[in-house]
Amino acid sequence: MMKLGNMDAARVERLGALAAHLVEHALASGLSWDEAILGFGIAAKALAAKAADQGVGGMDQCAALAERRLKTGMDQSADVLRAFLR
């Protein structure tokens, strides 16, 4: 099981399931792997815009947080998804 800071196990499990779902859809999309990554970045920006619309913060704040979280995700080992991708 992956560990993300002080995040509880149920939340980590949901993150792993979401990541596996995204990978499965990316692989089935017909896009190259790097095009799929571009799509993840676009999706992150769209989620940040939605958060800003909901009053979570300004667009710049939300986009900066999204970028930091993407980078934190990139620091995680992809090995944690093996159980989800079988």
N, C-alpha and C positions, 0 to 999 in steps of 0.2 A: 504494500500500500504506500502511496506517496504521502509525503508530509510537507505541509506548507505553513511554516511559522507556527502560530498558535491556533490555526484554524481547526475546528472540530472535525472529527472523522466523517460525519455524515456530509458535511459541506465539501470536504475533499473528495469524497466518493462521487458526489454530484458533478464536481468539476472534471473528474476523470471520465465520467460517462459523457459529459458534454464534449470534451476534447475528442473522445473516441468517435462520437457521432459526427463531429466536424471533419475528422480525418476520413471517415468512411465516405461521406458525401463528396469531399474534395477528390478522393481517388476515383469516384464514379462519375465525376463531372465532365471528364474529357479534357480538362485543362491540364497544362503542365504543372508540375509541383510549384514552380515559382510564380505562375499565374494564380494558383490557388492561394499562395501566401499573400499576394497582392489583394485578393478578395478578402482575406482575413483583416487586412489593414483597413480596407474600405468599410467593412462591417464594424470594426472597432470605432471608426470615426462616426458612423451612423448611430451606434449605441451611445456615444458621447453626446451627440446632438440631441438624442431623445432625452438623456439625463438632464441636459441643460434646459430643454423645453419644459421639463417637469420641475425645474427650480432647484436642482441639486447644486448647481453652480453655474458660472458663466461658461460659454462654449470653449474659450481658451483653457480654462481650468479643467473642464471635463476631458478635453482632448489631450491635455498634458498628462492627466491621470491615466487615461486609456493607453497612452504611449508607454508610460512607466510600467503599467501592468502587463502589456505585451512583452516588454523586455524582461520582466520578472518571469513570465511564462517561458520565455526562451532560455532562461537559466535553469529550468527544470530538466530532469532526464526524461527522454522519450520512452525509456524502458518501463516507466510506470504504466504505460498504456497497453502493454502486452496482454494483460488479462482481459481488457475490454475489446481488443481487436481480434480475438479468436473466435 
